[in-house]
Amino acid sequence: MKVKYSPSFLAIAKKANVRIRKNLKERIEIFSKDPNNPRLNNHPLRKEFQGYRSIDITSDWRSIYKETKIGGETGAYFVALGTHQELYEN
């Protein structure tokens, strides 16, 4: 699956600590090969994130994306990265 990133996603990823960046890279590699890998806990979101999906980066960090068409194939456009609390409880 092709993966693209929003500018705000990249800015947050760049500021994240080394452990988060390392886990993000590993999870995106897994996601690219198998978006439904159980390690990712890939699931649809509700309420204000209706139409988006989330994957686990660590036990607390999540990444939010929207499925889209990229060059004629299904892809993922990642738009948010943060802790569960930062993303869902603010």
Contact map, one row per residue, 1 for C-alpha under 8 A:
111000000000000000000000000000111110000000000000000000000000000000000000111100000000000000
111100000000000000000000000000010000000000000000000000000000000000000100111100000000000000
111110000000000000000000000000010000000000000000000000000000000000000000001111000000000000
011111000000000000000000000000000000000000000000000000000000000000000000001111000000000000
001111101100000000000000000000000000000000000000000000000000000000000000000011100000000000
000111111100000000000000000000000000000000000000000000000000000000000000000011100000000000
000011111110000000000000000000000000000000000000000000000000000000000000000000000000000000
000001111111000000000000000000000000000000000000000000000000000000000000000000110000000000
000011111111100000000000000000000000000000000000000000000000000000000000000001111000000000
000011111111110000000000000000000000000000000000000000000000000000000000000000000000000000
000000111111111000000000000000000000000000000000000000000000000000000000000000000000000000
000000011111111100000000000000000000000000000000000000000000000000000000000000001100000000
000000001111111100001000000000000000000000000000000000000000000000000000000000001000000000
000000000111111100001000000000000000000000000000000000000000000000000000000000000000000000
000000000011111110000000000000000000000000000000000000000000000000000000000000000000000000
000000000001111111011000000000000000000000000000000000000000000000000000000000000000000000
000000000000001111111000000000000000000000000000000000000000000000000000000000000000000000
000000000000000111111100000000000000000000000000000000000000000000000000000000000000000000
000000000000000011111110000000000000000000000000000000000000000000000000000000000000000000
000000000000000111111111000000000000000000000000000000001100100000000000000000000000000000
000000000000110111111111100000000000000000000000000000000000000000000000000000000000000000
000000000000000001111111110000000000000000000000000000000000000000000000000000000000000000
000000000000000000111111111000000000000000000000000000001100000000000000000000000000000000
000000000000000000011111111100000000000000000000000000001000000000000000000000000000000000
000000000000000000001111111110000000000000000000000000000000000000000000000000000000000000
000000000000000000000111111111000000000000000000000000000000000000000000000000000000000000
000000000000000000000011111111100000000100000000000000011000000000000000000000000000000000
000000000000000000000001111111110000000000000000000000000000000000000000000000000000000000
000000000000000000000000111111111000000000000000000000000000000000000000000000000000000000
000000000000000000000000011111111110100000000000000000000000000000000000000000000000000000
100000000000000000000000001111111111100100000000000000000000000000000000000000000000000000
111000000000000000000000000111111110000000000000000000000000000000000000000000000000000000
100000000000000000000000000011111110000000000000000000000000000000000000000000000000000000
100000000000000000000000000001111111100000000000000000000000000000000000000000000000000000
100000000000000000000000000001111111100101000000000000000000000000000000000000000000000000
000000000000000000000000000000100111110111000000000000000000000000000000000000000000000000
000000000000000000000000000001100111111111000000000000000000000000000000000000000000000000
000000000000000000000000000000000001111111000000000000000000000000000000000000000000000000
000000000000000000000000000000000000111110000000000000010000000000000000000000000000000000
000000000000000000000000001000100011111111000000000000111000000000000000000000000000000000
000000000000000000000000000000000001111111100000000001110000000000000000000000000000000000
000000000000000000000000000000000011110111110000000011110000000000000000000000000000000000
000000000000000000000000000000000000000011111000000011100000000000000000000000000000000000
000000000000000000000000000000000000000001111100011111000000000000000000000000000000000000
000000000000000000000000000000000000000000111110111111000000000000000000000000000000000000
000000000000000000000000000000000000000000011111111100000000000000000000000000000000000000
000000000000000000000000000000000000000000001111110000000000000000000000000000000000000000
000000000000000000000000000000000000000000000111110000000000000000000000000000000000000000
000000000000000000000000000000000000000000001111111110000000000000000000000000000000000000
000000000000000000000000000000000000000000011111111100000000000000000000000000000000000000
000000000000000000000000000000000000000000011100111110000000000001000000000000000000000000
000000000000000000000000000000000000000000011100111111000000000111100000000000000000000000
000000000000000000000000000000000000000001111000101111100000000111100000000000000000000000
000000000000000000000000000000000000000011111000000111110000011110000000000000000000000000
000000000000000000000000000000000000000111100000000011111000011100000000000000000000000000
000000000000000000000000001000000000001111000000000001111111111000000000000000000000000000
000000000000000000010011001000000000000100000000000000111111111000000000000000000000000000
000000000000000000010010000000000000000000000000000000011111110000000000000000000000000000
000000000000000000000000000000000000000000000000000000011111100000000000000000000000000000
000000000000000000000000000000000000000000000000000000011111110000000000000000000011000000
000000000000000000010000000000000000000000000000000000011111111000000000000000001111000000
000000000000000000000000000000000000000000000000000001111101111100000000000000001111001000
000000000000000000000000000000000000000000000000000001111000111110000000000001111100000000
000000000000000000000000000000000000000000000000000111100000011111000000000001111000000000
000000000000000000000000000000000000000000000000000111000000001111100000000111110000000000
000000000000000000000000000000000000000000000000001110000000000111110000000111100000000000
000000000000000000000000000000000000000000000000000110000000000011111000011110000000000000
000000000000000000000000000000000000000000000000000000000000000001111100011110000000000000
000000000000000000000000000000000000000000000000000000000000000000111111111100000000000000
010000000000000000000000000000000000000000000000000000000000000000011111111000000000000000
000000000000000000000000000000000000000000000000000000000000000000001111100000000000000000
000000000000000000000000000000000000000000000000000000000000000000001111110000000000000000
110000000000000000000000000000000000000000000000000000000000000000001111111000000000000000
110000000000000000000000000000000000000000000000000000000000000000111101111100000000000000
111100000000000000000000000000000000000000000000000000000000000000111100111110000000000000
111100000000000000000000000000000000000000000000000000000000000011111000011111000000000000
001111000000000000000000000000000000000000000000000000000000000011110000001111100000000000
001111001000000000000000000000000000000000000000000000000000001111000000000111110000000000
000011011000000000000000000000000000000000000000000000000000001111000000000011111000000000
000000011000000000000000000000000000000000000000000000000000001110000000000001111100001000
000000001001100000000000000000000000000000000000000000000000111100000000000000111110001000
000000000001000000000000000000000000000000000000000000000000111000000000000000011111111000
000000000000000000000000000000000000000000000000000000000001110000000000000000001111111000
000000000000000000000000000000000000000000000000000000000001110000000000000000000111111110
000000000000000000000000000000000000000000000000000000000000000000000000000000000111111111
000000000000000000000000000000000000000000000000000000000000000000000000000000000111111111
000000000000000000000000000000000000000000000000000000000000010000000000000000011111111111
000000000000000000000000000000000000000000000000000000000000000000000000000000000001111111
000000000000000000000000000000000000000000000000000000000000000000000000000000000001111111
000000000000000000000000000000000000000000000000000000000000000000000000000000000000111111
